Amino acid sequence: MEKLTNNKSILDWVQTRIDLLQPDKVVWIDGSKEQIQALKDEAVSTGEFIKLNEEKLPDCYFHRTNPNDVARVEDRTFICTPTKEEAGPLNNWMDPDEAYKMCDDIIRGSYKGKTMYVIPYSMCKVGSPFAKYGLEVTDSIYVVCNMNIITRIGQRVLDAIGPDSTDWIKGTHASCNSDPEKRYINQWPQDNTIYSVNSCYGGNVLQGKKCFALRIASNLARQEGWQAEHMLILGIEYPNGETKYLTAAFPSACGKTNLAMLVPPKHYVDKGYKVWCVGDDISWIRKGPDGRLYAVNPEYGFFGVAPGTNMQSNPNALLSCRSGSSIFTNVARNLDDNTFWWEGMPDAPENGEDWLGNPWNGKTSTEKGAYPNSRFTAPAKNCPCLSSEFENPNGVPVSAFVFGGRRAKLAPLVYQARNWQHGVFVGAAMGSETTAAAQGQKVGVVRHDPMAMRPFIGYDCGTYLQHWLDMGKKIDEDKQPKIFNVNWFRKDDEGHFMWPGFGDNLRVLLWIMDRCEGKVDAVETPIGYLPKPEDIDIDGLDVTVDDVKAMLTVDKALWREEADGIEEFFKSLGDTVPQELYDELATLRANVAE
């Protein structure tokens, strides 16, 4: 076994993995192009990967997971803290010692006949003040190649950890036999340890992503005085060349990736506006030397939902994965030219293969070709609108935090919180309406999802909300980001969306930035500050000022109902919900009283 480090804590831990898993061979991932290419070639030879059309999709590969292993499994995801109260009511909890024993018993000897790959990886640019390092052992080349895309890996990470540090995250992945009854995604926050057992789906096993960058990192952030959030980072470049940044959190099915890679309307492009993507999913945020909050994207690539991604909905995402070195998981395949396809793309193949590998004619079949949660993994450097600040080790200054959900009648197009405390309440109370009965719920049921972090907070939710309040106290009021709520999904009485969405959302973001700069007035209402209808630019839209006025109405009766739902949700979180948030709820109730 060729070692890449002399760090005793790392070598001792790797030896415990060898003793437990009993691989035939151990390979340390150095991150070299030659090593990664050799692994891709090996995966093609075994059928784990299918090489796609080199001319149309250079260095791109297709992969299928087990049909029972196609998504994150919230019900099989556990936070293993000494007490159940530390994990909180939103997390599944398991006793730490029992969880180790159970998982170790499942995976013991499961690498026999296999190779163990040791992946050193960094979240954030190596050497950044934000950077955190981890090691993941895996028996899957798919995991190695995906981690190579979405994180920085290899020798440089071990060099950054150094010979003596014990400050790194320990991760064990074992594919086993994909038994869903023995599938566990476990995090031990007090040990900075992650296990992924009996899964090979990306969101469960690419441990740098949700497991580390949110669940483990959120707990580290609480201890160390920063934030790990489920937020995109977007920069708006003005015609004068100045760029302002915001972060934004949305529950699933609310257009988060589309917003992160927004294409400005033509008349804004003609004026010289540009929009830059710093990150599409996760933000690590901390106070900078100048007293402002700065955000970095800890990831190195995109792990995006494929269906619905096309040149109309999100051209930058599609171009990112078409530009090379991407991996496509559980999509359909066009056998005529050996390329990918999914629902939402034009020209379904007649001679195709569905995500399960069955012959599939996309023009006649009523069955879907791609699994609804099929994915593409693409290097961020492929993105046409990638910010020049993407690799800035110090991050970008945050002018605004934006929260948003899918609400047909309640929330206006946009409103601003009165102050930081009120903004934390707005984020904590955030909910989104279900869109499909197939999710096991009625359409239109509100699922509360504080800061869009419900599945990803690595500790008690009420304590997490207190940490948000505490972060505000670290920042001088004049340097605090302003906090806003948006709702692209307001509907009229006929059930039609009132706002065009997509690229036109820039019109709302520009009002938000104007508010941050104090360049535009607002109207004080029971829920916060709303735009004057004429201050939302509708030039070139089939939308009138009266339409905007309708999108900005505040129905007190609906908000009284909402207050009841918020109180019920807060009570479900237990007695750790900060009193300040109950105070804000009382203010809302008073403001919307009959």
N, C-alpha and C positions, 0 to 999 in steps of 0.2 A: 504493500500500500504506500503510494507516494503521498506524503503529507505536504501541505502548503503553508503550514504554520507551526510554530513552537509553543503556541499559547496552551499552557497546561490545562486550563479550564475547558477549552475546546476539545483538546485531544482526549481528556478523561471522559467528557460527555460522549464524544463519537465512539469511544470504546464501549460505553454502556449500551449504545445503540447496536453495535456489532454483536455484543453478547446477547442482547435481547432478540434481535431480528435474524441473526445468523445468515448473513449474505454469503454467497460464494466469492464475491469480489467487491472491493470498495473503490470508487472513483471520486476524487475530489474535482469539483468543477472550477476550472481556472478562468472561465469566461472567454477563452480564445476562440476566434472564428473557426479555427481548424477543429477544435474539440466539439463545438456545437454542430458543425457540419457533419462530422463523423457520427454523432448521435442521431441526427436527422436521417442520415443514410441507413443507419441500423434500424431505426423505426420503420422506414419504408420497406426494408428487407423482411421484417417480421409482420407487416400489415398493420402496425399500430398507426402509421401515417400513410396517406396516399399523396404522392407528389402531384401538384396541379400544373396546368399548362405554363411552362417556363417562360414562353414568349409573352403571354398575356398577364401572367401572375408570377413574376420572378420570385423564386425562393419561397413559394407559398405551399402550404400543406393542409390536407383535410384529415379530420379525426372524428371517430364516433365514440361516445361513451356508452356504457351499458344502458339499455333502455330504462332501467329502474334508477338511474343515477344522472339526472338531467337538470338539476337546479339546487340552489341552496336549500338546506333542510332546517328550518327554524325549530321544528319540534325535536330535532336530534342534536341541537346545538346547546352546549351547557357552559355556564360560568361556574368554576369550581373554587369557591371561596370558603374560608373556615366556617362562616355562618351563612345561613340562607338570607339573612337580612342584608348582608353586604352585596349579594347578587341582585337583590330587589325583585319586585313582583313581575317585572316584564321579562326577566330572564328565567330559563330553566336552570335549576341549581342541582349540583351534585357535591357530596362531600369529597374534598380533595384526595384523601388517601384511598377512599373507595373507588374514585374515578381512575386514579393511576393503576390500581390493581386490576380493575375491570378491563381497561384498555390494553394494559400489558399482557393480560391473559389472552385477549383476542389476537394480538399481533405477534405473540411470541413465536419465533421460528418462521414467520411468514415470508422472509426473504430467502429461504433456502432455494438454491437453484437460480437465484437472481443476483443482480448487481445493486449495491447500495450507492446512490449518488449523494454526495455531500455538497449542498449549495450554500456558499456564503453570499449573502445579499444585503443590499443597503436600501432603506427607505429614505428618499431624498438623495441629492447629489452627494457622493462620497466626500467627506470633509466639511460638509455644510454644518453650521451651528444647529440646524434642525435635525441632522442625520441620526438615525437609529439603525443598528445592525442586527442581523439575525443569521442563523443557520437552519436550514431545513434538510433533513434526510428524506429521501424518497426512493421508491423502486420504479418510478415512472419517467420515461424519457419525455412524455408529454408535459409533465410538470416541469422538468428541467428547461425545456424549450420555451414554455410559456413564461416561467420566471425570468428567463433571459430577455423576454420582451417587456414585461411589466415592471421589472426591478433592475437595478444595477447589480451585477453578480461578479464573482470571481476573486482573483488574487488581490486586486486593489482593495476589496472589502476586508480581507484578512489583514492586510497591511495597515488599514485604518484602525482596526480593532487593536492591533499591536500584540506584543508577547505576553502582557500581564493583565489586561482588562478582563473583568468578568461581566461587563455591562453589554450583554447581547441576548437576543431572544432565542430560545431553544424550540425547534419545531420538528415533529416526527410525523411523517406521512406513510401509511401502509395501505396499499390497494386491497390486500387480502382477496376476497372473492366477491366484492361488491354486494354483500349481504345487507339489505336495507334494515333488517332487524338488529344488526350489530354495527350500524353506522353511527359514528359519533364524531362531532366536531367540538372538541373540548378546549377551553382556555382556562389556565390557572394564573390569574393576574398576580398573585403574590409571588409566584415563581417565574413569571415571564416565560411561560411554557404553553405550547400549542400541540395538540394531537389531532390529526385527521385520519379516521379509521374507516375502511370499507367504502371509500368514495374515490372517484377520479374526476368528479366535476369541478371545474375551475374555481367557482366561488367557495367551495369547501376545502380545496387542497392547494390552491395558490396562496400560501399562508401569508405572504406579504400584504395581501389585499385586505379583505374585511377582518380576518382573524387578528392580524398584527396591527395594520394601519388604523383600525377603528377600535376593536374590542380591547386589545392589550394597550394600544396607544392612548385610548381615552382614559384609562386608569393611570398610566404614566403621566399623562398631561395634568390630571387632577393633583397628583403628588408633586409635580415639578412646576406647576403654575403656567401651563399653556393649554391649548385646545386641539383636539383631534376631531374633526367634523366631517360629516357626509355632505360635502359642499363642492360645487364646481368653482373655478376661479376664471374670471373673464375680464379682459381689458378692452376699454373703448378708447380708440385713438381719435382725437379731435383734429379738424382741419389744420390747426396750428401746430400739430405734431405732439401735443401733450397727451399722455395716456393716463386714464383713471381706472381703478380696479374695484371690482365687487366680488363677493362670494355669495353663493345662493344654494339653498337646500330645498329639495322637492321630493315627496314620496314617489314611488314608482308610478309609471303611466302619466307623468305630468310634464314630460318634455325636457328633462334635465340635460340630456346629451345634446339635443337639438339647440338648446339655449347656449350651451358651452361652446358650440361651433357655429354660432349664428352667422348667417349671411345677410349683410345689411341690404335694405331696399335700395333700388337703383338711385333714387334721388339723393340718398345719403352718400352713396358711393361717389356720385357726381360731385358732391360738395367736398369730398375728401375724407369722410369718416371711414374708419376701419375697425373691425372687431377681432381681438386676438384671444385664442384659447390658451390659458395657462394650465388648466386641469379640468377634467370632465366629471370627477367623482368624489375625490377626497382632498381635504385641506388640513394642513397642520398650521396652526396660527399661534404666534407669540409676540410679545411686546418687543419692539426694536429699540435701538439706542436713542432714537429721537422721541420715544414715548408713544409712537403710533403702533397699531397692530399690523403685523406682516404675515402673509400667508404663502406657503409653498405647497405644490403638488408633490407628495412623497413618491408618486409612481413614475414609471418611465415609459408606459404604454397605455393603450386603451383595451378594455375587455368589455366590448359592447354587445348589446342585444341586436341580432341581425335582422329579423323580420321587421318590415316597415322602414328600414333604412334604404333610401334611394336618392337619386339626384334631385328630387323635389324636396323631400323631407329633411335630408341632411347630407348634402353633397360632400362636405368636408370629411365626414366619417367614412363615406363610401370610398372616396379617393384615398383616404388613409390606409384602408385595408387592401385596396387594389394595387398600391404602389410597391408592394413587395415585402418579403420577410414576415408574412402574416400567417396565422393558423386559424382555420375555420372548423368549428365544432358543431356537429349535429345539424348541418345545413343540407340542402339538396345539391345534387351534382349533375351538370350537363355533360353527358357522356360523349356528345359529338365533338366538343372542343375541350373537355376536361377542365371546366370552370365551375364556380359555385353559383347557386341560385337560392333565393328565398322569397317568401310571400312579400309583396310590395314592390318587387322588381318587375320590369317589363319582360316580355318574351320568354315565358315559361318554356322549358325544353320539352320537346316531344319525346326525345330519347334520353330519359333522365333516370336518376336513381334517388329515391327519397332518403331521409336521414337515417333510416334503418337499413339501407342497402338494397331495398326492393326495387324492381323495375318500376318506373313511374313516368307517366305521360302528363306533364303539367298542364297541357291544353285540354285534356279530357277528364282527368281524375278529380274526384270530389275530395280526396284526401290531401292533407297538407304535405308539401314536399319537405319543408324544414320544420324542425320542432319549434314551437312558439318561443322557447327560451334559448334557441340556438345562438351561437356567439361567434364573434371575430376577435382575435387578439392581434393588435397592430402596434408597431412602434410609434410613439408620439412624434418622432422626427418626420414621419410621413405626412403629418397633417398640414394642409396648405395654409391654415390660419394659426399655426403654432406660434405662440408669443416668443419674441427674442429674449424674454425674461424667464423662459421655462427652466433654464439651467442656473438662474441666479441663486447662489447658495443662501442669500439673505432674504429671499422671497420678495413679494410685491406689497406695497402699502394698501390697506383695505379702507376704502371710503364708505362702503355700505355692505350690510348683511341683508340678504333678501330671502324671505320665506314664502312658500306658496303651495297651494293644494288645488284640488279639483272640486269646486263648489258651484253648483248650478245657479243658486239664487242668493246665497248668503253674502259672500265676500265681494267687495267692489273690485274693479280692475286693479287698483293699486291704492294703498294707504300707508302712511308713515306713523310709526310709533312715536309717542310723545317724548320718550326718553329711553335710556338703556333698560331700566327696570321694566317699563311697559313693553319694550321690545322683546325682552326675555319671556314675558307673559305671552306675547303674540306667538313666538316660536314654540313655547311649551304647549300652548292650546291648539296648535296646528292640527288640522284634520283634513282628510281627503275622502271623497265619496267613491265607493266601489264602482267599477265600470262594467263588470261582467258577472253574471250569475254563476258562471263556471268556477269562480273563485270560492264557491261555497257560501256566498252571501247574496242577499237581495241587492239589486242594483240601487245605488244611491245611499247605501248605509255609510255613515261616517266612521272611519277608522282613525282614531287619534294617534298621531305619530310625531312626538315632540322633536323638533329640529330635524325631521326625517331620519332620526337616529334610533327609532324603536328597536330594530333587530340588532343594533350594533353597539349599544352602550355596554361597556365591560364591567359595570357595577350598578349600584342602585340608581334608579332614574331621578328620584327626588334629590339625591346628593349631587347628581349630574347637573340638575337645574340650579342648585345652590352654587355650583362651580361657575356657571354662566354669570350669575349675579356677582360673584367674587371677582371674575375677570374684569367686569366693568369698573369695579372699584380700583383696579390697578391702573386704569387709564384716566388721565385728566379729561374732564368733560368735553373740552374743546377739541380733543383728539380721538374721542370715541367714534367708531363708525356709526352712522345712522342706521336704523333698522326699519325695514319695510316688509309689507306683505303684498303679493301679487296674486291675481286669479285670472289666468288666460281663458278660463272655461265657463264664464258667466253665460247663461242662456236666457233667451227671451221667452215670452209666454207660449210660443209655438215650439219651443225646444231647440231652437237654432242657436249656435254659438254666436255671440255678439261681437267678439273681437277676432280679427283674422289670424292672430298668432304668428308662429314661426319667425321669419325675419322682421316682421313688423313689431315684434316685442321690443326691438331697439327703441322705438318711440317712447315706450314707458320707461325703459332704462335711462334714457336721456333726461326725462323729468326727474327720476330718482337722483341722478348725478347733479342736476341743477339744484335740487333741494339740499344736497350735501354741501354744495358751494354757496348756498344762500342766495341763489340767483333768481328764484321764483317763489312767489307766495303760495300759501295753501289755505284750505278752509278747515277750521277746527270742527270736528263732528264727535258724536258719542264714542266712536271707536278709534279716533286718531285723526291725523291730518290728511285730507284728500286734495287732489288737484282741482283747480278750477277747470271745468271742462274744456275751455278754450286753450288751456296750456298743454294739452296733449296734442301733438302734431298729427293731423289726419290728412295732410296734403297727399293727394293721389289715391286715397282710399275711398271705397264705397261706404263711407261712414260719415254721419253728420255730427255736429256738436251736440244735438239733442240725443243722438245715439250714445255718445260718450257720457252725457249727463245721466242717461238711464243705467249705464254700466257702473256709475259711481253712487247710485242710491244706497242708502242704509235703511233697511227695514227693521225697525225696533222690535217688532213682534218676533221676527226670525232670530234676532240677536238675543232676545230673552230666552228662547228655546236653546240657543247655542250656549248661553251661560249655564243653563241646567246641565247640558252635556259635559261642559268643561269641569263643572264641580264634581260630577259623578266620576269623571276620569281622574281628576286630582285625588279624590278620596280612594280610588282603586290603587293609587301608588303608595298609600300608607302615610305615616306621620312624618316622613322626611321632606315632604313638599314644603318649600320655604313659605313662611308667613307672608312675605312680600308679594308672592303670586296670588295668594288668597286676597290680599289687599287690592291688587289690581282687578281681580274678579269682582270684588265688591264695588269698585269704581265703575266697572262695566255695567253691572246690574243697575246702579244708580243712574247712569247715563242713559240707559235704554228703558227705564221704567215708564209705565203708561202715564 
